[in-house]
């Protein structure tokens, strides 16, 4: 079944009528449990079955009801539903799901290049949307989402969980309180270790037409963080990037890791069948749609990059100096905000080895040294440095929870974050500075409009 039919078909799923019929005594279009928000999940990969599947039902089943799940792969549908732990109808057809089950909200965790199709169809048919980052992968798809939101007036939330860790909330508070005065520039370095990058390159993320390169898929998190921290929007990007190890730079290549003659000498060899969850979700079901989860990291189709460097100019006059180094043995990041009254910085390992993070404030000192102040913030439990439970509490438990830091993000936030990556991709390819204005109908603002806005 091709992707277009997955999104737009109005008939029974080609894989079999049982896929669009309810299961175990459920009736299509049932009224649901009183008081619970009716959700449907589209995309049953690792993130869908995990964070927005099993974990959601484990932690928020008193507040939400999963009325249906949807995926273009019929085999993964059944396995995914089992992993989530629900007995609800399964669909390969988004339109059919919405028409029969009438969910209030669609959670979208499909491939990045299909986000716009599911998001637009959901809003058109009356659903609010919760969509994984990135919102989409190029300016044309982004404009289609902007237009659809404007036409139908539905609510779309982009899950930027990097805004929510308690230490980042504390940094945002300190900036808002004027501790460092007016921010003039930001220095931001992010490192991805080899194992992490390998996982991207074996998947569709290594192919620009699916993931937009790491400029979009990964860096959208980082660009949104800066947009949020400094409360401004980007106007111009100058960037450089290169691929030096993967794709056609490799010394050999095979069909995939399981079926390769070079396993003894390939430093990136891994056997997907050793991981039961990945085997059941992907390897056992690849014959349905041809999606290979353990692709060769040296395949010619890879056109993403390993090193990235950009300068971003903001409408407020702030400059961002940014780098994403994805070919390293180190995992972590460093961010610093330079202001008229001082400097605020933080460093974090990818996998924290302590129960807190230190934020360093260094006051401006022109003629004499002033001591730096260390602000310690404990880590909270939960994924993404404790950010996931905080974000999910507002999404699913208490949507009316106050949001004084403006952490919840909408379509404008999602678009502005990806436009930096899109502009960086264009800049690196065309060797020129790229303006953000004109890529979509959104005009960058010196002060970022609040959500919804």
N, C-alpha and C positions, 0 to 999 in steps of 0.2 A: 504494500500500500504506500503510495507516494505521499509526500508531506502535504501537497495541496489538497488531496482528498481527505487527509486527516483533519484539516482545518475547515473545509467548506462543503464536504459531502452532506447531502441531506437524506440519503438513503441508508439502508443497513450497511454495516461495515463489511468490506469485501472478504475479510477473514472468516466471517461466519456470523449468523444472526444471533448466536448465543452471546456475542460480545456486546451487543447493544441492548440486551435484555437484562432485567434485574436478576438478582441471585438470592437463593435461600429465603423465600417468603417475602422479600421486599417487593413493593409495587412501584412502578415508575411514576414519578410525579407525586410521591407521597408527601404528606403535609409536614413531616419532620417532628422533632421534639420541641415542645413549646418553650420559648425563651432562649433557645440556642441559635446562634448564627449558622446559617446553612452555607457550607463551604464545598467547593469541588476543586480537586487538584489535577492539573494538566502537566504531565511530564514526570515519569516514574524512574528517574535515574537516582544516583546516590543522594543528591540534595533533596529531591522530591520524596523519596521513601524514608529518608532520615529526618532532617531538621523539620521539614514541612509535612511529614507523614507520621512515622512512629513517635517521634518526640512530641509533636503537636497533640496527638491523641493521648499520649501518656500524661502530658502536663495540663492540657486545656479541654479535656473531654467534658468537663462540667459547663463549659461556655460555648463550645462549638460542636457542630455535627458534620461529619464528612458524608455528604449525600451521594458522591460519585467520584471515581478516579478515571483518568483518561491518558492513553498513550498510544502512539501509532504502532507499537509492537505488541501484538496480542499475547505472546508468551510472557513478556515482561509485565504485562497487566496483571496476570494471575499471580506471579511471583511477588510483584510489588505490593499488591493488596494484602498478601499474606504477611509480608515484612512490616507493613504499616499496622496490621492487626485490626482491620475493619471488615465488615461484611456489608458491602454496599455495591450498587451497580457499577459495572466497568464498561468503558466506551473506547472506541478508537476514533470517534467522531465528535468534535467539540460542539457543533451545532445541535446534534441529536441530544447530547448530554444536557445542554442548557434548556432546550425545548421541553424535555421530559422531566428533568429533575429540578429545574428552576432554582439554582443556587443563588444566594445573595452576592457571594464573592467568589471569584476564580483566583486560585493561587497558580501562578505560571512559573514553571521550572523546566521549560523545554530548552532546546538548543538556542543559543543567543540569537541566531539569524531568523528564528521563527517567533521570537517574542512578540514582534509587532503584529503578526497575524492573529495570534491568540488574544492578545490584549485588545486589539481593535474589534475582533468579533465579539468578545465578551462585553465590551462597552456598548456596542451596537445592539446587542440582545438584552441589555438592561442590567448587567452585572457590574459591581465594583470590582477592582482588580488589586491584587497583591502580586508584584512581580519581582523576581530575583534580579540582582544587578548582573550585567549592565542592562539598561532599559532596552537597547537594541544596538546595532553595530555600525550604522552609517546614517548620514544626514537625511537621506530620502525616507528611510524607514522611520526615523525620528519625527519628521514632519508629518507623516501619516498618523502617528500617535497624537501629536499636538492637535491636528485637525479633528480626529475622532473624539478626543476629549471635549473639545470646544463644541462639537455638534451635538453630542449626547449628554454632556454634563455629568458624567459618572466620575467616581473617585478612584484614582489610581495611586497606590503607594509603592514606592521603590524601596526595597529592604536594604538600606545602607547601615548594616549592623556595626560598621567601623565607627559610627558616630556615638555608640552607646556605652563602651567600656567606661567604668567610673573614673579612671584617671584621665581619659580624654574629656569627659564631662567637666572635670575639675579644671583642666587646661582652658576649656572654652569659657568657664566662669571667670577665670583669672584674666583672660583677654577682654571679656565683656566688662569686667570691673575696672579696667584701665591700668592694670598692674604694670604693663610694659609701654603704656602710652599708645600712640597710633602705630599700628604695624606698618613697616615700610618694605620688608622683604621676608621671604620664607626659604629656608634651606631644607630639602627633604630628600633623603636617600633611603631606598628600599632594596633589600637583597633577598633573592630567592635561591635556595641551595639546589644542587644538581638533582637530588631526588625529587624535589618539588617540580622543577622544570621538566624533568623526564615525564612526570604524570601528565603535564600539559601536552607534551609533544606526542605521546602515544594516543591521545584523544583528538577530537575534532578541534580543540583549542589551538592546535598548531597550524590550522588552515584559516587564512584571513576571511574567506567567504562565509565561514561559519562562526568564528569567534571575534573577528575584527582585529586580530593580533592582540598581544598582551597590552599594547597601548590602550585598548578598549576593555578587554575582558578583565584584566587585573588592575590596570592603573585607574580605571573608573572609581574604584574604592579610594585611592589616594587623592585623586583630583577632587572628589566630592568632599573628603576630609578638609582639604585646604579651603575650598569654596565656603564650607560651613564654618570653619574656624575664623576666617577673616571677614565673613559675611559680605562677600563681593562676588562678581562674575567675571569670567575671562574675556579678553578682547583680542589677543593675538598670541600665536605660538610659533617658536622657532625650535626645530628638533632635529636630532640625528639618531639613527638606530642601525644595528647590524646583526646579521646572523653569521656565526663563525664556526659552529660546531655541529648543528643538527641539519636535517633535510639533505639537500644535495651536497653539503659540505662533508658528509660522512664517508668513510672509506669503503663501506659495503652496505647492502640492504637486503631485506628479506620480505616475505609476505606479511608476517607478523611474528611476535616473539615466540609463540607456541610452535610455529612452523618455519624455522629459520636454520640455515646451515652454519650460522656464524655465532651460535650461542656461547661457545667456549671462549671466544675472544671479544665479545661485545660487552663493554662495561655497563650497558643499560639493560641487559637481559633480565627479564622477570617472567614468571609463569603465572598467568592470571588464574589458572586452575588451583593454585595454592591458596587463593582467597575465596572461600565458599560464597560469600555474599556477591562478589564481583562475577564469579563464575555463573551463579544462578541468574543474576540480572542480565548479564551481557553474553558471555560465551555460549551459554545454553540456548540463547534466543536469537543469535545473530542471523540464523537462516531465514528469519521472518522478514527482516528489512535490510540485511547486508551491513549493519553497523558493526565495525570491529573496534573493540575497546583496547586491545593491546597491539595497535599498529606499530610498525617499525619507525623508530625515531629518526631514521635516515631516509625516509620515503621522500620522493621528489615533490610531493604535494605540499610539504611544509613550507610556508612562506611567512611565518611569524619570526620574531626577533629575540635575541638573547640579551642585548644591551641597548639601553635607551637613555637619552639625555635630552632635556628640554628646558627652555626658558619660557615662562608664561607671564604675560603682562595682563594685569587686571584693570577693570574700569576705575577702581579706586586709586590706581597708581602703584599698587603693590606688585613686586616681582617675585615669582616663584622659580627657584633653581631646583630642578627635579632630576633624579636619576633612578632607573630601575635596572639593577644588575641581576640577571637571572642565571648567570653561568659562574657560580661561586660555591665554595664549601660552607658559606656562612648564611644563616637565616636570621633576619631581623631588620630593624630600621632605626633611623635617627631623624628627628624633626626639630627644627629650631625656628622661632619667630623673633625677628629683630624689630624692636620698636623704638620710639623716641625716648622712652624712659628705661629701657632695659631689654634683656633677651630671655626668652623662655624656651627651654629645650627638654626633650625626653628621648631616651633610648630604650629599645625593647628587643629581647630575643624572640624568635619565632615561637619557641616553646619555653615559657618562663620557668626558671629554676629557683625562684624565690616567690614569696607571697605578697610582694608589693612592687611598685615601680616608683622611681624617684624622678621628680620633675625639678629641674634646676632653673632658678631665677637669678640672673646676674644683672644688677642695676647698672645704668650708664655711669661710667667714670671717665672723666676727661683728663683730670690732672692728678688723680690719686686712685689707688686700687680700693675697691669696695668689696667686701666678702660676698660670695654667692650664697644664696639661701636654697636649701634642699627641702622640697615639699614632698612628703611620702604619702602615697595613696594605696591602700590595700587592694589586691585583686579580689574581685567578686567571683563566686562560682559560676560555671557555665561557659559555653563556647565563646570564641572570639573575645578573650580576656574579660569574660563576664558580661559582654554586651548583648548576647542573644536573649537571655531571659528577660532583660529589661525591655528590649524592643518588642519581644513577643507578648509580654504582659499588656502593653498598650495596644498591640494589634488584636489580640484575641480575648484578653480578660477584661480590660477596662479601657475601651476606646476613648472615653471622655477624660482619661487621666491628663492632668496638666502637663504642658510641654514647654516649660519656660526657656529651654535652651534651643528650641526649634529643631529637635532631633529627627522627628518624622519627616520623611521626604516624599515629594510628589514628582509629577512628570517634568516640571521645569528643572528641578534639581537633577533628575536623571538625565535630561537632555544636556544640561550644561556640563555635567561631568564627562559624558561621552564625547561631547564636541571638542574638549581639549585633546582627548585621545585621537579622534578623527583628524583634527587639525595637525596633530603631531605626526600622524601617519602620512598625511599629505606633504607636510613640510619635509620630512626625512626623505620621501620619495622624489619630491620635486625640487629640493634644495632651495627653499624660499620660506619666508615668514608667511603664515596663513592667518587671515582674520577670521574670528568667530562669527561676527555679524555677517549675515548673508548666507551662512550655511543652512539656517532655518529661519523661520519668521520671528523667532525670539530675538529681541534686542538686548544685549548685555547691559546690566545695570551696575552702577557703582555700589549701591546697597542692595544686596540680594533680596528679592521679594519673599515674604514668608510663605510657607505652605499652609493652605492651598493658595497658590498665586501664580 
